[in-house]
């Protein structure tokens, strides 16, 4: 394989139905169906070589731009001023001093504890926010859950249960509000039809820009 690429990790899986290539910041993985021949694998890699080189280089450039320092302040969707983050030796993973706008994070595993705080904060505040918004715009829902999916900011089930991504607390409130409106609108239109988008725009006149902002957003390294 080209010297521009790392060694490719090939894994054969019985349930795999097709060749699947994944380029990650530190490695390249190829999943192969159990009965796929070596010749087929080599042919597939040859056809994919330029794509792999381009994608790998982009990954490396992106990785080089990542600032691995931890934040000194944390802006949260429902706070007027950011929390000052202080890393220190302490028994608790994190301690929030709301009165003085300070967040104390244990210096043992700072990035993990910082993420743990954000998740805990999201579970405490996002359901309350969703309930308030639901009453404000007149769209009811079932249950609310807060999770950390990798690919979705929110979802709405056929039973009108709504899931919100805990990472939404790290955005300005108008972005968090857009996702909440989007999911609440699904309680009326369980699709992405024109009527659905009309409903979203009725409650968020700037929804198109908010959607663009969310699509291009990059989460901090310690969150991933």
C-alpha positions in Angstrom: 0.0 0.0 0.0 1.1 3.6 -0.6 3.5 5.0 1.9 1.1 7.9 2.4 -1.2 5.6 4.3 -0.9 3.6 7.5 -1.2 -0.2 7.5 -4.8 -1.2 6.9 -6.5 -3.3 9.5 -8.6 -6.0 7.8 -11.3 -7.8 9.7 -13.4 -10.6 8.3 -17.0 -10.8 9.7 -19.5 -13.5 9.1 -22.5 -11.1 9.1 -20.8 -8.5 6.8 -22.6 -8.2 3.4 -20.2 -5.9 1.7 -16.7 -4.5 1.9 -16.7 -1.5 4.2 -13.8 1.0 4.5 -13.4 3.4 7.4 -10.7 6.1 7.6 -10.0 7.2 11.2 -7.5 9.8 12.5 -5.1 7.0 13.7 -5.9 4.0 11.5 -7.8 2.7 8.5 -10.1 -0.3 8.9 -11.5 -2.6 6.3 -14.4 -4.9 7.1 -14.6 -7.9 4.7 -17.4 -10.5 4.3 -16.3 -14.0 5.4 -16.2 -15.6 2.0 -14.7 -12.6 0.1 -11.5 -13.6 -1.8 -8.1 -12.0 -1.3 -8.2 -10.9 -5.0 -11.5 -9.1 -4.4 -10.1 -7.3 -1.4 -7.0 -6.2 -3.3 -9.1 -4.9 -6.2 -11.3 -3.0 -3.9 -8.3 -1.4 -2.1 -6.8 -0.5 -5.4 -10.0 1.2 -6.6 -10.3 3.0 -3.3 -6.7 4.1 -3.0 -7.1 7.8 -4.1 -10.1 8.2 -1.9 -8.2 6.8 1.1 -5.2 9.1 0.5 -7.4 12.2 0.2 -9.5 11.3 3.3 -6.5 10.3 5.4 -4.7 13.6 4.6 -7.8 15.6 5.5 -8.0 13.6 8.8 -4.4 14.4 9.6 -4.8 18.1 8.8 -7.9 18.2 11.0 -6.1 16.4 13.8 -3.2 18.8 13.6 -5.5 21.7 14.1 -7.1 20.3 17.3 -6.1 22.2 20.4 -5.8 19.6 23.1 -5.9 22.1 26.0 -8.9 22.1 28.3 -11.2 25.2 28.5 -10.9 27.8 31.2 -14.5 28.7 30.8 -17.7 26.9 29.7 -20.6 28.5 27.9 -23.9 26.8 28.5 -27.1 27.3 26.7 -29.2 28.7 29.6 -26.5 30.8 31.4 -26.0 34.5 30.7 -22.4 34.3 31.6 -19.9 31.4 31.2 -18.7 29.3 34.1 -15.1 29.7 35.0 -13.5 26.3 35.0 -10.9 25.5 37.7 -8.9 22.2 37.6 -7.8 21.1 41.1 -7.1 18.2 43.3 -10.4 17.3 45.0 -12.4 14.2 46.0 -15.5 15.0 43.8 -15.3 14.6 40.0 -16.8 18.0 39.7 -18.4 20.7 41.9 -20.6 23.5 40.5 -20.6 26.8 42.4 -23.6 28.5 40.6 -23.5 31.6 42.8 -20.0 32.5 41.8 -20.2 31.0 38.3 -17.4 28.5 38.9 -16.9 24.9 38.0 -14.3 22.9 39.9 -13.1 19.8 38.0 -10.9 17.1 39.5 -7.4 17.1 37.9 -7.3 13.2 38.0 -9.1 12.7 34.6 -10.1 16.2 33.8 -11.5 15.6 30.3 -13.7 12.7 31.4 -15.0 14.7 34.4 -15.7 17.7 32.3 -17.8 15.6 29.9 -19.5 13.9 32.9 -20.4 17.4 34.2 -21.9 18.4 30.9 -24.0 15.2 30.7 -25.2 15.7 34.3 -26.1 19.3 33.6 -27.9 18.3 30.4 -30.0 15.7 32.3 -30.9 18.3 34.9 -31.8 21.2 32.5 -32.8 20.0 29.0 -36.0 18.2 30.1 -37.1 21.3 32.0 -36.3 23.5 29.0 -38.2 21.1 26.6 -41.3 21.2 28.9 -41.3 25.0 29.0 -40.9 25.2 25.2 -43.6 22.6 24.7 -46.1 24.7 26.7 -44.9 27.9 24.9 -45.5 26.7 21.4 -48.4 24.4 22.2 -47.0 21.0 21.0 -47.2 18.2 23.5 -44.9 15.2 23.7 -44.5 12.0 25.7 -41.3 11.3 27.7 -38.0 13.1 27.4 -34.6 11.3 27.5 -31.1 12.8 27.4 -28.4 10.7 25.7 -25.1 11.0 23.8 -25.6 9.5 20.3 -22.8 10.1 17.9 -24.9 11.0 14.9 -28.1 12.7 16.0 -28.9 15.9 17.9 -32.4 14.6 18.7 -35.2 12.2 17.8 -38.9 11.8 18.2 -40.6 8.4 18.3 -44.0 7.3 17.0 -45.2 7.6 20.6 -44.0 11.2 20.7 -41.2 10.4 23.1 -38.3 12.9 22.5 -34.6 12.3 22.9 -32.1 15.2 23.0 -28.4 15.0 22.7 -26.7 16.2 26.0 -24.1 18.1 23.9 -26.8 20.6 23.0 -26.1 22.5 26.3 -22.8 23.6 24.8 -24.5 25.6 22.1 -26.1 29.1 22.2 -29.8 28.8 23.3 -31.2 29.6 19.9 -29.5 26.4 18.5 -30.7 24.3 21.4 -34.2 25.7 20.9 -34.1 24.9 17.2 -33.4 21.2 17.9 -36.2 21.1 20.5 -38.6 22.8 18.1 -37.6 20.4 15.3 -38.4 17.4 17.5 -41.6 18.9 18.9 -42.8 19.5 15.3 -42.4 15.8 14.6 -45.3 15.2 17.1 -47.5 16.9 14.5 -45.8 15.8 11.3 -43.9 12.5 11.6 -41.7 13.1 8.5 -39.7 15.9 6.8 -42.4 17.0 4.5 -43.1 20.6 3.5 -45.8 20.8 6.2 -43.2 19.7 8.8 -40.8 22.5 7.8 -43.7 25.0 7.7 -44.4 24.0 11.3 -40.8 24.4 12.3 -40.5 27.8 10.7 -43.7 28.9 12.4 -41.9 28.5 15.8 -38.4 29.4 14.6 -38.3 31.9 11.8 -34.5 31.6 11.6 -34.5 27.8 11.5 -32.6 27.5 8.2 -29.6 29.3 9.5 -29.8 27.4 12.8 -29.8 24.2 10.9 -26.7 25.3 8.9 -24.9 26.3 12.1 -25.6 22.9 13.6 -24.4 21.0 10.5 -21.1 22.7 10.4 -20.5 22.6 14.2 -17.4 20.9 15.6 -17.6 19.6 19.2 -14.6 20.1 21.5 -12.1 17.2 21.5 -12.8 16.2 25.0 -16.4 15.5 24.2 -15.7 12.9 21.5 
